Amino acid sequence: MIRRLVVKVGTSSMTTAHGSLRSDAVDRLASQIAAVRRSGVDVAWVTSGAIALGLARLGLERPQPGEVLQAASAIGQIELASALAAALADHAVVAGQILLTSDALADRRSYLHARATLEALFSLRVVPVINENDAVASDEIRFGDNDRLAALVAHLVGAQRLLLLTDTAGVYSADPRRDPAARLIEELTEDLVGALELGGAGSARGSGGMSSKVQAAEIAARSGADCLIAGAEQAEVILDAVRGRPAVATVVRRRRRREPARRLWIAYAATPQGRLVVDEGAVRALLERRASLLPVGVVGVEGEFLAGSVVEIVDREGTCIAKGVVRADSRDVRAWREELVHRDDLALLTSGAASSGD
């Protein structure tokens, strides 16, 4: 049996089409999470739905300006956290709320504080209920969706398994809403990802979709956790995830090497502020030798950014091969004489070279 599990439940599984909370779903999931907690397994519950709940409370629908969505999240978060805490309390389990932005996992001190808090909650047999802090998160520090947040939390707490619950049974060979011949993929490997037709958000109420879940599964795999993508309506789906795997699900196996949290943040959570176009020699140095990026290899600079920003590193064809923290402002790149992006601040993204190689 695993020691630690992260469960993420999407907006479409938590709320109705009108934006009200699905109390039956909350009660069913809380019952399973409580049973897992009683068995001695630590569980973190990452949940979406605050914005949908807040909009419904205000009588509004998407689309809305960003500041309205953030205000709605502040309203919905109270209802969401209260409902989950009450549902767990019905099973004699205490819940504790954690709201995160991506910069909390990028800064070393904040990362350690967040981890210490979560470890303390686990030691007290509390179930952390985690969501993005939408009310204050700017574009630069947003996770973008809770799938990525859940994967980074799995890394943060050293979970052995990440369970992404959605309104479909897993990852299909094509969009099952459009193609009746689409088949469920039981195990998703790297070579299959590029051939898949992955849609966007599954509903107007959510921000993620199957592509974000596959990306989250990749993060989890790089962080040393197996990832299961399964339907939230499946009976005992959380219990089955602890025992092994649900009867119907897609699994992405963990990688042998566990990536540092900072590189995962650079690769998947941080918003790039610009692009560095590099020549063929720089591409080979990055991918084959896992070297730092030197200014001599840069043939183009796109966008305006400051030193310390995350930028995309692309080849001449525009293919993004890496992301990294740049050490010079955009206007100073060509005059820079030292390493422009150090290998410790570099996350490779190409298939088969998705780690630093340290």
C-alpha positions in Angstrom: 0.0 0.0 0.0 1.2 3.5 -0.7 2.0 6.0 2.0 0.8 9.2 0.6 -1.8 10.1 -2.1 -2.8 13.4 -3.8 -6.4 13.5 -5.1 -7.5 16.2 -7.5 -11.2 16.7 -8.4 -12.2 19.0 -11.3 -14.8 21.6 -11.4 -17.2 19.6 -13.6 -17.1 16.8 -11.1 -17.7 19.1 -8.1 -20.4 21.5 -9.5 -23.5 21.3 -11.6 -24.0 22.9 -15.0 -25.6 25.8 -13.1 -22.6 26.2 -10.8 -24.0 24.8 -7.6 -22.1 22.4 -5.5 -22.8 18.7 -6.1 -23.3 17.6 -2.5 -23.7 14.0 -3.5 -20.3 13.9 -5.2 -18.7 15.8 -2.3 -20.1 13.3 0.3 -19.1 10.3 -1.8 -15.5 11.5 -2.3 -15.2 12.6 1.3 -16.3 9.2 2.5 -13.6 7.5 0.5 -10.9 10.0 1.5 -11.8 9.5 5.2 -11.5 5.7 4.8 -8.1 6.1 3.2 -7.0 8.5 6.0 -8.2 6.0 8.6 -6.1 3.2 6.9 -3.0 5.2 7.6 -2.4 6.8 4.2 -1.9 10.6 4.1 -4.2 12.3 1.7 -4.2 15.8 0.2 -7.4 16.9 -1.6 -6.8 19.4 -4.4 -10.1 20.7 -5.5 -11.5 23.1 -8.2 -14.8 24.8 -8.3 -14.4 28.1 -6.3 -14.9 30.4 -9.4 -17.9 28.4 -10.7 -19.5 28.5 -7.2 -18.8 32.2 -6.8 -20.2 33.1 -10.3 -23.3 31.2 -9.6 -23.7 32.9 -6.2 -23.4 36.3 -8.0 -25.8 35.2 -10.8 -23.1 35.5 -13.4 -21.7 33.3 -16.2 -18.4 33.0 -18.1 -16.8 34.8 -19.8 -16.0 37.6 -17.3 -13.1 40.0 -16.8 -10.2 38.6 -14.8 -10.9 40.8 -11.8 -14.5 39.5 -11.7 -13.3 35.9 -11.8 -10.9 36.6 -8.9 -13.7 38.2 -6.9 -15.9 35.3 -7.6 -13.2 32.9 -6.4 -13.1 34.7 -3.1 -16.8 34.2 -2.7 -16.8 30.6 -3.9 -13.8 29.5 -1.9 -15.7 30.0 1.4 -18.5 27.8 0.2 -16.2 25.2 -1.2 -13.9 24.8 1.8 -16.8 24.8 4.2 -18.6 22.1 2.3 -15.5 19.9 2.1 -14.7 20.4 5.7 -18.2 19.5 6.8 -18.3 16.4 4.6 -15.0 15.2 6.1 -16.2 16.0 9.6 -19.2 13.7 9.1 -16.6 10.9 9.0 -14.6 12.3 12.0 -11.8 13.7 9.8 -10.5 17.3 10.2 -9.8 19.4 7.1 -7.2 22.2 6.8 -7.3 24.7 4.0 -4.1 25.6 2.0 -4.2 28.2 -0.8 -1.1 28.4 -3.0 0.3 30.4 -5.9 3.2 29.1 -8.0 5.7 31.5 -6.5 5.3 29.8 -3.2 6.8 26.7 -4.7 9.5 28.5 -6.7 11.0 30.4 -3.7 13.0 28.0 -1.6 12.0 29.4 1.8 8.3 29.5 0.8 8.6 26.0 -0.5 10.0 24.7 2.7 7.4 26.5 4.8 4.6 25.0 2.6 6.1 21.6 3.0 6.5 22.0 6.7 2.9 23.0 7.1 1.6 20.1 5.1 3.8 17.7 7.0 2.4 19.1 10.3 -1.1 18.6 9.0 -0.4 15.0 8.0 1.2 14.3 11.4 -2.0 15.6 13.0 -4.1 13.2 10.8 -5.6 16.2 9.0 -6.6 16.2 5.4 -5.2 19.3 3.6 -7.8 20.8 1.2 -5.8 22.7 -1.4 -6.7 25.2 -4.1 -5.0 27.9 -6.1 -5.2 31.3 -4.4 -7.2 32.7 -7.4 -8.3 35.8 -5.5 -4.7 37.3 -5.4 -2.8 35.3 -8.1 -1.5 37.4 -11.0 -0.9 36.0 -14.5 2.8 35.6 -13.6 2.2 33.5 -10.6 -0.8 31.4 -11.6 -0.6 27.6 -12.0 -3.1 28.0 -14.8 -5.2 25.0 -13.7 -5.4 22.7 -10.7 -4.1 19.7 -12.6 -0.6 21.2 -12.6 -1.1 22.4 -9.0 -1.9 18.9 -7.9 1.2 17.5 -9.7 3.4 20.0 -8.0 1.8 19.3 -4.6 2.5 15.6 -5.2 6.2 16.5 -5.6 6.1 18.8 -2.6 4.8 16.1 -0.2 6.6 13.2 -1.8 3.4 11.4 -2.8 3.7 8.0 -4.4 0.5 8.4 -6.4 -1.5 11.2 -8.0 -5.1 10.6 -8.8 -6.8 13.1 -11.3 -10.5 12.7 -11.2 -12.5 14.0 -14.1 -15.8 13.6 -16.0 -14.3 11.0 -18.4 -12.9 7.5 -17.7 -9.4 8.5 -18.6 -7.3 9.4 -21.7 -8.8 8.3 -25.0 -7.1 7.8 -28.4 -9.4 10.6 -29.7 -12.0 12.9 -28.3 -14.8 10.5 -27.3 -17.4 13.3 -27.5 -16.7 13.5 -31.3 -15.4 10.1 -32.2 -17.4 7.0 -31.2 -14.5 4.8 -32.1 -12.2 6.4 -29.5 -10.7 3.9 -27.1 -9.4 4.2 -23.6 -5.6 4.2 -23.3 -4.8 2.1 -20.2 -1.2 3.1 -20.0 0.1 6.3 -21.5 3.7 6.4 -22.5 5.8 9.2 -23.9 5.7 8.1 -27.5 1.9 8.1 -27.4 1.4 11.6 -26.2 2.3 13.3 -29.4 -0.1 11.2 -31.4 -3.2 12.0 -29.2 -6.0 14.4 -30.0 -6.3 16.2 -26.7 -9.1 18.7 -26.1 -9.3 21.8 -24.0 -11.5 22.3 -21.0 -14.2 19.6 -20.7 -16.8 22.2 -19.7 -17.3 25.9 -19.7 -17.0 25.9 -15.9 -13.5 24.4 -15.8 -10.1 25.7 -16.8 -8.3 22.5 -17.5 -8.9 19.6 -19.9 -7.3 16.4 -20.9 -4.2 18.0 -22.3 -3.6 19.7 -18.9 -4.1 16.3 -17.2 -1.6 14.6 -19.4 0.9 17.4 -18.7 0.2 17.0 -15.0 0.8 13.3 -15.3 4.2 14.1 -16.9 5.1 16.4 -14.0 4.1 13.7 -11.5 6.1 11.1 -13.4 9.1 13.3 -13.3 8.5 13.9 -9.6 8.5 10.2 -8.8 4.8 9.5 -8.6 2.5 7.3 -10.6 -0.4 9.2 -12.0 -3.9 7.8 -12.5 -6.5 9.6 -14.6 -10.0 8.3 -13.9 -13.7 9.1 -13.8 -14.9 10.8 -10.6 -18.2 8.9 -10.8 -16.5 5.5 -10.7 -17.4 3.6 -7.5 -14.6 3.5 -4.9 -12.2 5.1 -7.3 -10.1 6.6 -4.6 -10.0 3.4 -2.6 -9.0 1.5 -5.7 -6.2 4.0 -6.4 -4.7 3.2 -3.0 -5.1 -0.5 -3.5 -3.6 -0.5 -7.0 -5.6 1.2 -9.7 -9.2 1.7 -10.6 -10.8 -0.9 -12.9 -11.1 1.8 -15.6 -8.3 4.4 -15.8 -5.2 5.6 -17.6 -1.9 5.3 -15.8 1.3 7.2 -16.4 4.2 5.5 -14.7 6.8 7.3 -12.6 10.2 8.0 -13.9 13.3 6.5 -12.3 14.7 9.9 -11.5 12.9 12.5 -9.3 13.2 16.1 -10.6 13.9 19.0 -8.2 10.9 21.2 -7.5 12.5 24.3 -9.0 12.9 22.7 -12.4 9.4 21.5 -12.4 8.2 25.0 -11.6 10.3 26.4 -14.4 9.1 23.9 -16.9 5.4 23.8 -16.0 4.2 26.5 -13.6 6.1 29.7 -14.4 4.8 32.0 -17.2 7.5 32.7 -19.7 8.2 36.4 -20.2 10.0 36.2 -23.5 12.0 33.9 -25.9 15.6 33.3 -26.7 16.2 31.9 -30.2 19.3 29.7 -30.3 21.4 28.2 -33.1 22.1 24.6 -33.9 25.2 24.5 -31.8 23.5 25.8 -28.7 20.7 23.2 -29.2 23.2 20.4 -29.3 25.0 21.8 -26.2 21.8 21.9 -24.3 20.4 18.6 -25.3 23.5 16.4 -25.6 25.8 17.9 -23.0 23.2 19.4 -20.7 25.3 22.6 -20.8 24.4 26.1 -19.7 23.2 28.5 -22.3 25.9 31.0 -23.4 25.2 34.3 -25.2 27.2 33.3 -28.2 24.5 30.7 -29.1 21.6 33.2 -29.1 20.6 34.5 -32.5 17.4 36.3 -31.5 15.6 37.8 -28.5 11.8 38.1 -28.5 9.8 40.1 -25.9 10.9 42.3 -23.1 12.0 40.7 -19.8 14.1 41.4 -16.8 16.9 39.3 -15.3 15.4 36.6 -13.1 12.5 36.0 -15.5 11.6 32.6 -17.0 12.0 32.5 -20.8 11.4 30.0 -23.5 14.5 28.7 -25.4 13.5 27.9 -29.0 15.4 26.7 -32.0 15.4 28.5 -35.4 12.1 26.7 -36.3 10.4 28.0 -33.2 10.3 24.6 -31.4 10.6 25.2 -27.6 13.3 22.9 -26.3 13.7 24.3 -22.8 12.7 27.0 -20.3 15.1 28.7 -18.0 15.7 31.6 -15.7 17.7 34.2 -17.6 20.4 36.2 -15.9 20.2 39.4 -18.1 17.6 41.8 -19.1 16.3 41.4 -22.7 18.2 44.6 -23.8 21.5 43.3 -22.3 21.5 39.7 -23.7 23.7 40.4 -26.7 26.3 42.2 -24.5 26.3 39.6 -21.8 29.6 37.9 -21.3 28.7 35.2 -18.7 26.4 32.2 -18.7 23.0 33.5 -19.8 21.0 30.6 -18.4 22.8 28.4 -15.9 22.2 24.6 -16.2 20.8 24.6 -12.7 18.1 27.0 -13.8 17.3 25.1 -17.0 14.4 22.7 -17.6 14.6 20.7 -20.9 11.3 19.9 -22.5 12.1 17.7 -25.5 11.1 14.0 -25.4 13.9 11.9 -24.0 15.7 15.0 -22.6 13.2 16.3 -20.1 15.6 16.6 -17.2 18.7 18.5 -16.4 21.0 15.5 -16.5 22.7 16.3 -13.2 
